[in-house]
Amino acid sequence: MNPQVIPLIFLPQGSKATLSRISAGVGLESRLAALGLTPGTELCVFQQNGGTLLIGVRDSRLAIGSGVAQKIMVEVLED
């Protein structure tokens, strides 16, 4: 079965996923990598508040805007 790859913005609250790729320019990719968002990293959506997502990455929590979240492609992890 092929894993489902979707933009992070569509991941429901409480869901877990693995970062597949970032579809953005070099500057944004570098910034996100510095925050720990690299391919293969597991993340969890703690809160989705309209335009902002609160996600858990490694041992940190990050607030990501909806525009950035649309560029982060994730593989949904089954429970």
All heavy atoms as a GROMACS GRO file, in nm:
protein
  574
    1MET      N    1   0.084  -0.118   0.000
    1MET     CA    2   0.000   0.000   0.000
    1MET      C    3   0.088   0.124   0.000
    1MET      O    4   0.183   0.136   0.077
    1MET     CB    5  -0.089  -0.003   0.124
    1MET     CG    6  -0.191   0.107   0.125
    1MET     SD    7  -0.328   0.068   0.235
    1MET     CE    8  -0.280   0.156   0.380
    2ASN      N    9   0.059   0.219  -0.088
    2ASN     CA   10   0.136   0.342  -0.098
    2ASN      C   11   0.099   0.438   0.015
    2ASN      O   12  -0.020   0.456   0.045
    2ASN     CB   13   0.112   0.411  -0.232
    2ASN     CG   14   0.170   0.334  -0.349
    2ASN    OD1   15   0.263   0.257  -0.331
    2ASN    ND2   16   0.114   0.354  -0.466
    3PRO      N   17   0.199   0.500   0.076
    3PRO     CA   18   0.168   0.596   0.182
    3PRO      C   19   0.102   0.721   0.122
    3PRO      O   20   0.129   0.758   0.008
    3PRO     CB   21   0.304   0.630   0.242
    3PRO     CG   22   0.403   0.592   0.138
    3PRO     CD   23   0.341   0.484   0.056
    4GLN      N   24   0.014   0.780   0.199
    4GLN     CA   25  -0.056   0.901   0.154
    4GLN      C   26   0.030   1.022   0.185
    4GLN      O   27   0.064   1.047   0.301
    4GLN     CB   28  -0.191   0.911   0.224
    4GLN     CG   29  -0.274   1.028   0.178
    4GLN     CD   30  -0.406   1.037   0.252
    4GLN    OE1   31  -0.430   0.966   0.349
    4GLN    NE2   32  -0.492   1.125   0.207
    5VAL      N   33   0.068   1.099   0.083
    5VAL     CA   34   0.147   1.220   0.100
    5VAL      C   35   0.057   1.340   0.076
    5VAL      O   36  -0.003   1.353  -0.031
    5VAL     CB   37   0.269   1.222   0.004
    5VAL    CG1   38   0.347   1.351   0.020
    5VAL    CG2   39   0.358   1.102   0.030
    6ILE      N   40   0.046   1.426   0.178
    6ILE     CA   41  -0.041   1.544   0.170
    6ILE      C   42   0.033   1.665   0.227
    6ILE      O   43   0.128   1.650   0.303
    6ILE     CB   44  -0.173   1.522   0.248
    6ILE    CG1   45  -0.144   1.498   0.398
    6ILE    CG2   46  -0.254   1.409   0.187
    6ILE    CD1   47  -0.269   1.498   0.485
    7PRO      N   48  -0.014   1.786   0.195
    7PRO     CA   49   0.043   1.904   0.260
    7PRO      C   50   0.010   1.903   0.410
    7PRO      O   51  -0.098   1.860   0.451
    7PRO     CB   52  -0.026   2.021   0.191
    7PRO     CG   53  -0.075   1.966   0.061
    7PRO     CD   54  -0.107   1.822   0.089
    8LEU      N   55   0.102   1.951   0.491
    8LEU     CA   56   0.084   1.955   0.636
    8LEU      C   57  -0.043   2.027   0.677
    8LEU      O   58  -0.107   1.989   0.775
    8LEU     CB   59   0.207   2.023   0.700
    8LEU     CG   60   0.205   2.042   0.851
    8LEU    CD1   61   0.192   1.908   0.923
    8LEU    CD2   62   0.329   2.116   0.895
    9ILE      N   63  -0.084   2.127   0.603
    9ILE     CA   64  -0.204   2.205   0.637
    9ILE      C   65  -0.329   2.118   0.647
    9ILE      O   66  -0.422   2.150   0.720
    9ILE     CB   67  -0.225   2.320   0.535
    9ILE    CG1   68  -0.330   2.419   0.583
    9ILE    CG2   69  -0.260   2.268   0.399
    9ILE    CD1   70  -0.286   2.510   0.691
   10PHE      N   71  -0.332   2.004   0.577
   10PHE     CA   72  -0.449   1.916   0.576
   10PHE      C   73  -0.443   1.805   0.681
   10PHE      O   74  -0.536   1.726   0.692
   10PHE     CB   75  -0.470   1.854   0.438
   10PHE     CG   76  -0.500   1.955   0.332
   10PHE    CD1   77  -0.418   1.967   0.221
   10PHE    CD2   78  -0.608   2.041   0.343
   10PHE    CE1   79  -0.445   2.061   0.122
   10PHE    CE2   80  -0.635   2.136   0.246
   10PHE     CZ   81  -0.552   2.146   0.135
   11LEU      N   82  -0.337   1.801   0.759
   11LEU     CA   83  -0.324   1.699   0.862
   11LEU      C   84  -0.412   1.738   0.982
   11LEU      O   85  -0.398   1.846   1.036
   11LEU     CB   86  -0.178   1.687   0.906
   11LEU     CG   87  -0.136   1.562   0.979
   11LEU    CD1   88  -0.154   1.439   0.890
   11LEU    CD2   89   0.008   1.571   1.024
   12PRO      N   90  -0.505   1.652   1.022
   12PRO     CA   91  -0.595   1.686   1.134
   12PRO      C   92  -0.520   1.696   1.267
   12PRO      O   93  -0.416   1.633   1.287
   12PRO     CB   94  -0.694   1.569   1.138
   12PRO     CG   95  -0.675   1.492   1.014
   12PRO     CD   96  -0.538   1.522   0.964
   13GLN      N   97  -0.577   1.772   1.357
   13GLN     CA   98  -0.522   1.786   1.492
   13GLN      C   99  -0.509   1.650   1.558
   13GLN      O  100  -0.598   1.566   1.547
   13GLN     CB  101  -0.614   1.876   1.574
   13GLN     CG  102  -0.560   1.909   1.711
   13GLN     CD  103  -0.644   2.015   1.780
   13GLN    OE1  104  -0.682   2.113   1.718
   13GLN    NE2  105  -0.672   1.996   1.906
   14GLY      N  106  -0.395   1.625   1.623
   14GLY     CA  107  -0.371   1.499   1.690
   14GLY      C  108  -0.306   1.394   1.602
   14GLY      O  109  -0.270   1.286   1.649
   15SER      N  110  -0.290   1.423   1.472
   15SER     CA  111  -0.232   1.327   1.378
   15SER      C  112  -0.080   1.333   1.380
   15SER      O  113  -0.020   1.435   1.412
   15SER     CB  114  -0.280   1.355   1.236
   15SER     OG  115  -0.418   1.339   1.228
   16LYS      N  116  -0.020   1.221   1.341
   16LYS     CA  117   0.126   1.212   1.329
   16LYS      C  118   0.161   1.184   1.185
   16LYS      O  119   0.086   1.121   1.112
   16LYS     CB  120   0.181   1.101   1.418
   16LYS     CG  121   0.167   1.132   1.564
   16LYS     CD  122   0.230   1.024   1.649
   16LYS     CE  123   0.214   1.059   1.797
   16LYS     NZ  124   0.277   0.959   1.882
   17ALA      N  125   0.279   1.233   1.145
   17ALA     CA  126   0.325   1.215   1.008
   17ALA      C  127   0.476   1.220   1.003
   17ALA      O  128   0.542   1.262   1.099
   17ALA     CB  129   0.266   1.323   0.918
   18THR      N  130   0.530   1.179   0.890
   18THR     CA  131   0.673   1.190   0.863
   18THR      C  132   0.691   1.290   0.751
   18THR      O  133   0.622   1.283   0.648
   18THR     CB  134   0.731   1.053   0.819
   18THR    OG1  135   0.707   0.958   0.923
   18THR    CG2  136   0.879   1.062   0.793
   19LEU      N  137   0.783   1.383   0.769
   19LEU     CA  138   0.808   1.483   0.667
   19LEU      C  139   0.867   1.416   0.543
   19LEU      O  140   0.967   1.345   0.552
   19LEU     CB  141   0.904   1.590   0.720
   19LEU     CG  142   0.907   1.718   0.638
   19LEU    CD1  143   0.933   1.837   0.728
   19LEU    CD2  144   1.011   1.712   0.530
   20SER      N  145   0.803   1.435   0.430
   20SER     CA  146   0.846   1.373   0.305
   20SER      C  147   0.938   1.467   0.228
   20SER      O  148   1.048   1.430   0.189
   20SER     CB  149   0.724   1.338   0.222
   20SER     OG  150   0.761   1.281   0.100
   21ARG      N  151   0.891   1.590   0.205
   21ARG     CA  152   0.972   1.689   0.133
   21ARG      C  153   0.914   1.828   0.158
   21ARG      O  154   0.801   1.842   0.205
   21ARG     CB  155   0.976   1.658  -0.016
   21ARG     CG  156   0.843   1.678  -0.086
   21ARG     CD  157   0.850   1.640  -0.234
   21ARG     NE  158   0.723   1.662  -0.299
   21ARG     CZ  159   0.619   1.581  -0.293
   21ARG    NH1  160   0.627   1.469  -0.224
   21ARG    NH2  161   0.506   1.610  -0.355
   22ILE      N  162   0.993   1.928   0.125
   22ILE     CA  163   0.948   2.067   0.135
   22ILE      C  164   0.952   2.125  -0.005
   22ILE      O  165   1.057   2.122  -0.071
   22ILE     CB  166   1.037   2.148   0.232
   22ILE    CG1  167   1.026   2.088   0.372
   22ILE    CG2  168   0.996   2.295   0.231
   22ILE    CD1  169   1.123   2.145   0.473
   23SER      N  170   0.838   2.172  -0.052
   23SER     CA  171   0.828   2.228  -0.186
   23SER      C  172   0.836   2.380  -0.177
   23SER      O  173   0.735   2.450  -0.186
   23SER     CB  174   0.696   2.186  -0.252
   23SER     OG  175   0.687   2.046  -0.258
   24ALA      N  176   0.957   2.431  -0.156
   24ALA     CA  177   0.977   2.574  -0.138
   24ALA      C  178   1.115   2.612  -0.190
   24ALA      O  179   1.193   2.527  -0.231
   24ALA     CB  180   0.963   2.611   0.009
   25GLY      N  181   1.144   2.739  -0.182
   25GLY     CA  182   1.275   2.788  -0.223
   25GLY      C  183   1.384   2.751  -0.124
   25GLY      O  184   1.356   2.705  -0.013
   26VAL      N  185   1.506   2.773  -0.165
   26VAL     CA  186   1.622   2.737  -0.083
   26VAL      C  187   1.621   2.809   0.052
   26VAL      O  188   1.653   2.750   0.155
   26VAL     CB  189   1.753   2.767  -0.159
   26VAL    CG1  190   1.874   2.742  -0.072
   26VAL    CG2  191   1.761   2.685  -0.285
   27GLY      N  192   1.581   2.934   0.055
   27GLY     CA  193   1.579   3.011   0.179
   27GLY      C  194   1.485   2.952   0.282
   27GLY      O  195   1.522   2.933   0.398
   28LEU      N  196   1.363   2.920   0.241
   28LEU     CA  197   1.265   2.862   0.334
   28LEU      C  198   1.307   2.721   0.374
   28LEU      O  199   1.295   2.685   0.491
   28LEU     CB  200   1.125   2.861   0.273
   28LEU     CG  201   1.015   2.802   0.360
   28LEU    CD1  202   1.006   2.875   0.494
   28LEU    CD2  203   0.881   2.806   0.289
   29GLU      N  204   1.357   2.644   0.279
   29GLU     CA  205   1.403   2.510   0.312
   29GLU      C  206   1.514   2.514   0.417
   29GLU      O  207   1.514   2.435   0.512
   29GLU     CB  208   1.454   2.437   0.187
   29GLU     CG  209   1.342   2.386   0.099
   29GLU     CD  210   1.393   2.304  -0.018
   29GLU    OE1  211   1.503   2.244  -0.007
   29GLU    OE2  212   1.324   2.298  -0.120
   30SER      N  213   1.606   2.607   0.403
   30SER     CA  214   1.716   2.621   0.500
   30SER      C  215   1.664   2.663   0.637
   30SER      O  216   1.707   2.612   0.740
   30SER     CB  217   1.818   2.724   0.451
   30SER     OG  218   1.878   2.680   0.334
   31ARG      N  219   1.571   2.755   0.638
   31ARG     CA  220   1.512   2.803   0.764
   31ARG      C  221   1.441   2.690   0.837
   31ARG      O  222   1.456   2.671   0.957
   31ARG     CB  223   1.415   2.918   0.735
   31ARG     CG  224   1.332   2.962   0.853
   31ARG     CD  225   1.404   3.067   0.934
   31ARG     NE  226   1.314   3.122   1.034
   31ARG     CZ  227   1.331   3.105   1.164
   31ARG    NH1  228   1.435   3.041   1.210
   31ARG    NH2  229   1.244   3.156   1.249
   32LEU      N  230   1.362   2.612   0.764
   32LEU     CA  231   1.289   2.500   0.824
   32LEU      C  232   1.385   2.390   0.870
   32LEU      O  233   1.363   2.330   0.975
   32LEU     CB  234   1.185   2.445   0.726
   32LEU     CG  235   1.070   2.540   0.694
   32LEU    CD1  236   0.980   2.482   0.585
   32LEU    CD2  237   0.990   2.576   0.817
   33ALA      N  238   1.491   2.366   0.794
   33ALA     CA  239   1.591   2.267   0.835
   33ALA      C  240   1.658   2.310   0.965
   33ALA      O  241   1.683   2.227   1.054
   33ALA     CB  242   1.695   2.248   0.725
   34ALA      N  243   1.684   2.439   0.980
   34ALA     CA  244   1.744   2.490   1.104
   34ALA      C  245   1.651   2.471   1.223
   34ALA      O  246   1.696   2.459   1.337
   34ALA     CB  247   1.779   2.638   1.087
   35LEU      N  248   1.520   2.465   1.198
   35LEU     CA  249   1.421   2.443   1.303
   35LEU      C  250   1.398   2.293   1.330
   35LEU      O  251   1.318   2.257   1.415
   35LEU     CB  252   1.289   2.510   1.267
   35LEU     CG  253   1.291   2.662   1.262
   35LEU    CD1  254   1.161   2.716   1.203
   35LEU    CD2  255   1.316   2.720   1.400
   36GLY      N  256   1.466   2.208   1.253
   36GLY     CA  257   1.453   2.064   1.274
   36GLY      C  258   1.360   1.994   1.177
   36GLY      O  259   1.337   1.874   1.188
   37LEU      N  260   1.306   2.068   1.082
   37LEU     CA  261   1.215   2.008   0.983
   37LEU      C  262   1.294   1.961   0.863
   37LEU      O  263   1.320   2.036   0.769
   37LEU     CB  264   1.109   2.111   0.941
   37LEU     CG  265   1.006   2.142   1.047
   37LEU    CD1  266   0.929   2.269   1.012
   37LEU    CD2  267   0.910   2.026   1.064
   38THR      N  268   1.334   1.834   0.866
   38THR     CA  269   1.409   1.773   0.758
   38THR      C  270   1.337   1.645   0.715
   38THR      O  271   1.264   1.585   0.794
   38THR     CB  272   1.553   1.740   0.803
   38THR    OG1  273   1.546   1.658   0.921
   38THR    CG2  274   1.631   1.866   0.834
   39PRO      N  275   1.357   1.602   0.591
   39PRO     CA  276   1.291   1.479   0.544
   39PRO      C  277   1.320   1.360   0.637
   39PRO      O  278   1.432   1.342   0.684
   39PRO     CB  279   1.351   1.457   0.406
   39PRO     CG  280   1.383   1.596   0.360
   39PRO     CD  281   1.431   1.667   0.483
   40GLY      N  282   1.214   1.284   0.666
   40GLY     CA  283   1.226   1.168   0.753
   40GLY      C  284   1.194   1.196   0.899
   40GLY      O  285   1.178   1.105   0.979
   41THR      N  286   1.179   1.324   0.933
   41THR     CA  287   1.148   1.364   1.070
   41THR      C  288   1.000   1.339   1.100
   41THR      O  289   0.914   1.374   1.021
   41THR     CB  290   1.180   1.513   1.093
   41THR    OG1  291   1.316   1.535   1.062
   41THR    CG2  292   1.151   1.555   1.235
   42GLU      N  293   0.972   1.281   1.216
   42GLU     CA  294   0.834   1.260   1.258
   42GLU      C  295   0.783   1.386   1.325
   42GLU      O  296   0.855   1.452   1.400
   42GLU     CB  297   0.825   1.142   1.355
   42GLU     CG  298   0.681   1.104   1.387
   42GLU     CD  299   0.671   0.977   1.470
   42GLU    OE1  300   0.736   0.878   1.435
   42GLU    OE2  301   0.598   0.981   1.570
   43LEU      N  302   0.658   1.420   1.298
   43LEU     CA  303   0.597   1.536   1.362
   43LEU      C  304   0.453   1.506   1.399
   43LEU      O  305   0.394   1.410   1.352
   43LEU     CB  306   0.606   1.660   1.270
   43LEU     CG  307   0.554   1.648   1.127
   43LEU    CD1  308   0.408   1.687   1.122
   43LEU    CD2  309   0.636   1.738   1.038
   44CYS      N  310   0.398   1.591   1.486
   44CYS     CA  311   0.262   1.574   1.534
   44CYS      C  312   0.194   1.711   1.536
   44CYS      O  313   0.256   1.811   1.572
   44CYS     CB  314   0.264   1.516   1.675
   44CYS     SG  315   0.100   1.499   1.750
   45VAL      N  316   0.068   1.715   1.494
   45VAL     CA  317  -0.009   1.839   1.498
   45VAL      C  318  -0.079   1.847   1.634
   45VAL      O  319  -0.166   1.767   1.664
   45VAL     CB  320  -0.113   1.846   1.384
   45VAL    CG1  321  -0.198   1.971   1.396
   45VAL    CG2  322  -0.044   1.841   1.249
   46PHE      N  323  -0.037   1.943   1.716
   46PHE     CA  324  -0.099   1.962   1.847
   46PHE      C  325  -0.224   2.048   1.838
   46PHE      O  326  -0.321   2.025   1.907
   46PHE     CB  327  -0.001   2.028   1.944
   46PHE     CG  328   0.109   1.937   1.989
   46PHE    CD1  329   0.241   1.966   1.960
   46PHE    CD2  330   0.082   1.821   2.060
   46PHE    CE1  331   0.343   1.883   2.001
   46PHE    CE2  332   0.183   1.736   2.101
   46PHE     CZ  333   0.315   1.769   2.071
   47GLN      N  334  -0.217   2.150   1.752
   47GLN     CA  335  -0.330   2.242   1.743
   47GLN      C  336  -0.336   2.301   1.603
   47GLN      O  337  -0.233   2.332   1.543
   47GLN     CB  338  -0.312   2.354   1.845
   47GLN     CG  339  -0.426   2.451   1.853
   47GLN     CD  340  -0.400   2.557   1.961
   47GLN    OE1  341  -0.287   2.584   1.997
   47GLN    NE2  342  -0.506   2.615   2.012
   48GLN      N  343  -0.458   2.313   1.552
   48GLN     CA  344  -0.478   2.377   1.422
   48GLN      C  345  -0.580   2.488   1.443
   48GLN      O  346  -0.695   2.463   1.474
   48GLN     CB  347  -0.525   2.276   1.319
   48GLN     CG  348  -0.508   2.326   1.179
   48GLN     CD  349  -0.535   2.220   1.077
   48GLN    OE1  350  -0.646   2.172   1.068
   48GLN    NE2  351  -0.434   2.186   1.000
   49ASN      N  352  -0.531   2.612   1.430
   49ASN     CA  353  -0.612   2.728   1.463
   49ASN      C  354  -0.634   2.813   1.339
   49ASN      O  355  -0.579   2.921   1.327
   49ASN     CB  356  -0.541   2.808   1.574
   49ASN     CG  357  -0.620   2.927   1.621
   49ASN    OD1  358  -0.732   2.949   1.577
   49ASN    ND2  359  -0.562   3.004   1.709
   50GLY      N  360  -0.711   2.764   1.245
   50GLY     CA  361  -0.736   2.840   1.123
   50GLY      C  362  -0.611   2.859   1.040
   50GLY      O  363  -0.578   2.777   0.959
   51GLY      N  364  -0.537   2.967   1.065
   51GLY     CA  365  -0.419   2.997   0.985
   51GLY      C  366  -0.289   2.948   1.043
   51GLY      O  367  -0.187   2.951   0.977
   52THR      N  368  -0.288   2.903   1.167
   52THR     CA  369  -0.164   2.864   1.232
   52THR      C  370  -0.172   2.721   1.283
   52THR      O  371  -0.274   2.680   1.336
   52THR     CB  372  -0.132   2.958   1.349
   52THR    OG1  373  -0.130   3.092   1.302
   52THR    CG2  374   0.001   2.926   1.411
   53LEU      N  375  -0.062   2.646   1.267
   53LEU     CA  376  -0.054   2.511   1.322
   53LEU      C  377   0.053   2.510   1.430
   53LEU      O  378   0.159   2.570   1.413
   53LEU     CB  379  -0.011   2.411   1.214
   53LEU     CG  380  -0.119   2.359   1.121
   53LEU    CD1  381  -0.146   2.458   1.012
   53LEU    CD2  382  -0.075   2.228   1.064
   54LEU      N  383   0.024   2.443   1.540
   54LEU     CA  384   0.123   2.419   1.644
   54LEU      C  385   0.164   2.274   1.629
   54LEU      O  386   0.081   2.184   1.642
   54LEU     CB  387   0.065   2.445   1.783
   54LEU     CG  388   0.161   2.424   1.899
   54LEU    CD1  389   0.279   2.519   1.890
   54LEU    CD2  390   0.088   2.442   2.031
   55ILE      N  391   0.291   2.252   1.594
   55ILE     CA  392   0.338   2.116   1.569
   55ILE      C  393   0.451   2.079   1.663
   55ILE      O  394   0.524   2.166   1.711
   55ILE     CB  395   0.383   2.097   1.422
   55ILE    CG1  396   0.499   2.190   1.387
   55ILE    CG2  397   0.266   2.117   1.328
   55ILE    CD1  398   0.561   2.162   1.252
   56GLY      N  399   0.463   1.951   1.688
   56GLY     CA  400   0.574   1.898   1.766
   56GLY      C  401   0.675   1.836   1.670
   56GLY      O  402   0.640   1.753   1.587
   57VAL      N  403   0.799   1.881   1.681
   57VAL     CA  404   0.908   1.831   1.597
   57VAL      C  405   1.027   1.805   1.687
   57VAL      O  406   1.071   1.896   1.758
   57VAL     CB  407   0.948   1.934   1.489
   57VAL    CG1  408   1.063   1.881   1.405
   57VAL    CG2  409   0.831   1.970   1.402
   58ARG      N  410   1.076   1.682   1.684
   58ARG     CA  411   1.186   1.642   1.771
   58ARG      C  412   1.144   1.670   1.916
   58ARG      O  413   1.043   1.621   1.959
   58ARG     CB  414   1.317   1.707   1.730
   58ARG     CG  415   1.352   1.671   1.584
   58ARG     CD  416   1.481   1.731   1.539
   58ARG     NE  417   1.498   1.718   1.396
   58ARG     CZ  418   1.565   1.623   1.335
   58ARG    NH1  419   1.622   1.528   1.405
   58ARG    NH2  420   1.574   1.620   1.204
   59ASP      N  421   1.212   1.752   1.991
   59ASP     CA  422   1.172   1.784   2.128
   59ASP      C  423   1.123   1.927   2.141
   59ASP      O  424   1.134   1.988   2.247
   59ASP     CB  425   1.288   1.759   2.224
   59ASP     CG  426   1.319   1.612   2.240
   59ASP    OD1  427   1.224   1.532   2.235
   59ASP    OD2  428   1.437   1.577   2.258
   60SER      N  429   1.070   1.984   2.032
   60SER     CA  430   1.026   2.123   2.031
   60SER      C  431   0.884   2.134   1.978
   60SER      O  432   0.833   2.044   1.914
   60SER     CB  433   1.118   2.206   1.940
   60SER     OG  434   1.249   2.203   1.984
   61ARG      N  435   0.825   2.248   2.007
   61ARG     CA  436   0.696   2.283   1.948
   61ARG      C  437   0.717   2.407   1.864
   61ARG      O  438   0.783   2.502   1.907
   61ARG     CB  439   0.591   2.310   2.056
   61ARG     CG  440   0.550   2.182   2.126
   61ARG     CD  441   0.433   2.205   2.216
   61ARG     NE  442   0.401   2.079   2.281
   61ARG     CZ  443   0.288   2.057   2.344
   61ARG    NH1  444   0.198   2.152   2.354
   61ARG    NH2  445   0.264   1.940   2.399
   62LEU      N  446   0.659   2.405   1.743
   62LEU     CA  447   0.674   2.517   1.651
   62LEU      C  448   0.538   2.564   1.604
   62LEU      O  449   0.448   2.483   1.582
   62LEU     CB  450   0.755   2.473   1.528
   62LEU     CG  451   0.894   2.415   1.549
   62LEU    CD1  452   0.948   2.361   1.418
   62LEU    CD2  453   0.986   2.520   1.606
   63ALA      N  454   0.526   2.695   1.584
   63ALA     CA  455   0.407   2.752   1.523
   63ALA      C  456   0.439   2.776   1.376
   63ALA      O  457   0.538   2.842   1.344
   63ALA     CB  458   0.368   2.882   1.592
   64ILE      N  459   0.358   2.720   1.289
   64ILE     CA  460   0.380   2.729   1.144
   64ILE      C  461   0.257   2.795   1.082
   64ILE      O  462   0.144   2.752   1.106
   64ILE     CB  463   0.398   2.588   1.083
   64ILE    CG1  464   0.514   2.514   1.147
   64ILE    CG2  465   0.416   2.596   0.932
   64ILE    CD1  466   0.651   2.566   1.114
   65GLY      N  467   0.279   2.896   1.000
   65GLY     CA  468   0.169   2.960   0.929
   65GLY      C  469   0.114   2.872   0.819
   65GLY      O  470   0.180   2.780   0.772
   66SER      N  471  -0.008   2.901   0.776
   66SER     CA  472  -0.074   2.816   0.676
   66SER      C  473  -0.001   2.816   0.542
   66SER      O  474   0.004   2.714   0.474
   66SER     CB  475  -0.220   2.857   0.657
   66SER     OG  476  -0.228   2.991   0.611
   67GLY      N  477   0.057   2.928   0.502
   67GLY     CA  478   0.130   2.935   0.376
   67GLY      C  479   0.250   2.842   0.375
   67GLY      O  480   0.276   2.771   0.277
   68VAL      N  481   0.323   2.838   0.486
   68VAL     CA  482   0.438   2.750   0.499
   68VAL      C  483   0.391   2.605   0.509
   68VAL      O  484   0.448   2.514   0.448
   68VAL     CB  485   0.524   2.788   0.621
   68VAL    CG1  486   0.634   2.686   0.645
   68VAL    CG2  487   0.584   2.927   0.602
   69ALA      N  488   0.283   2.581   0.585
   69ALA     CA  489   0.232   2.446   0.604
   69ALA      C  490   0.186   2.383   0.472
   69ALA      O  491   0.190   2.261   0.457
   69ALA     CB  492   0.118   2.446   0.705
   70GLN      N  493   0.146   2.464   0.376
   70GLN     CA  494   0.105   2.412   0.245
   70GLN      C  495   0.225   2.361   0.166
   70GLN      O  496   0.210   2.279   0.077
   70GLN     CB  497   0.032   2.519   0.165
   70GLN     CG  498  -0.104   2.551   0.220
   70GLN     CD  499  -0.173   2.662   0.143
   70GLN    OE1  500  -0.115   2.727   0.057
   70GLN    NE2  501  -0.299   2.685   0.176
   71LYS      N  502   0.345   2.408   0.198
   71LYS     CA  503   0.465   2.370   0.125
   71LYS      C  504   0.537   2.252   0.186
   71LYS      O  505   0.632   2.200   0.130
   71LYS     CB  506   0.560   2.490   0.117
   71LYS     CG  507   0.498   2.605   0.041
   71LYS     CD  508   0.585   2.727   0.045
   71LYS     CE  509   0.513   2.839  -0.030
   71LYS     NZ  510   0.591   2.957  -0.042
   72ILE      N  511   0.492   2.208   0.305
   72ILE     CA  512   0.553   2.095   0.374
   72ILE      C  513   0.469   1.971   0.344
   72ILE      O  514   0.354   1.960   0.386
   72ILE     CB  515   0.561   2.120   0.526
   72ILE    CG1  516   0.645   2.244   0.554
   72ILE    CG2  517   0.618   1.999   0.597
   72ILE    CD1  518   0.643   2.290   0.700
   73MET      N  519   0.528   1.877   0.271
   73MET     CA  520   0.458   1.755   0.233
   73MET      C  521   0.492   1.645   0.334
   73MET      O  522   0.609   1.624   0.366
   73MET     CB  523   0.497   1.710   0.092
   73MET     CG  524   0.472   1.817  -0.014
   73MET     SD  525   0.300   1.870  -0.023
   73MET     CE  526   0.224   1.722  -0.086
   74VAL      N  527   0.387   1.579   0.385
   74VAL     CA  528   0.406   1.477   0.488
   74VAL      C  529   0.341   1.346   0.449
   74VAL      O  530   0.245   1.343   0.372
   74VAL     CB  531   0.351   1.524   0.624
   74VAL    CG1  532   0.426   1.645   0.677
   74VAL    CG2  533   0.202   1.553   0.617
   75GLU      N  534   0.396   1.237   0.502
   75GLU     CA  535   0.340   1.103   0.488
   75GLU      C  536   0.262   1.073   0.615
   75GLU      O  537   0.318   1.073   0.723
   75GLU     CB  538   0.454   1.002   0.479
   75GLU     CG  539   0.465   0.930   0.350
   75GLU     CD  540   0.584   0.838   0.351
   75GLU    OE1  541   0.587   0.741   0.429
   75GLU    OE2  542   0.677   0.866   0.273
   76VAL      N  543   0.134   1.049   0.602
   76VAL     CA  544   0.048   1.024   0.717
   76VAL      C  545   0.085   0.891   0.781
   76VAL      O  546   0.100   0.790   0.711
   76VAL     CB  547  -0.101   1.025   0.675
   76VAL    CG1  548  -0.190   0.997   0.795
   76VAL    CG2  549  -0.136   1.157   0.609
   77LEU      N  550   0.103   0.891   0.913
   77LEU     CA  551   0.134   0.769   0.986
   77LEU      C  552   0.004   0.710   1.040
   77LEU      O  553  -0.079   0.783   1.096
   77LEU     CB  554   0.229   0.796   1.102
   77LEU     CG  555   0.369   0.843   1.064
   77LEU    CD1  556   0.448   0.874   1.190
   77LEU    CD2  557   0.440   0.739   0.981
   78GLU      N  558  -0.015   0.582   1.021
   78GLU     CA  559  -0.134   0.514   1.073
   78GLU      C  560  -0.119   0.490   1.222
   78GLU      O  561  -0.009   0.467   1.270
   78GLU     CB  562  -0.153   0.380   1.001
   78GLU     CG  563  -0.170   0.392   0.852
   78GLU     CD  564  -0.295   0.468   0.811
   78GLU    OE1  565  -0.399   0.454   0.880
   78GLU    OE2  566  -0.290   0.541   0.711
   79ASP      N  567  -0.229   0.497   1.296
   79ASP     CA  568  -0.226   0.473   1.441
   79ASP      C  569  -0.209   0.327   1.471
   79ASP      O  570  -0.246   0.240   1.406
   79ASP     CB  571  -0.354   0.524   1.507
   79ASP     CG  572  -0.356   0.677   1.507
   79ASP    OD1  573  -0.247   0.737   1.507
   79ASP    OD2  574  -0.465   0.733   1.509
   0.00000   0.00000   0.00000
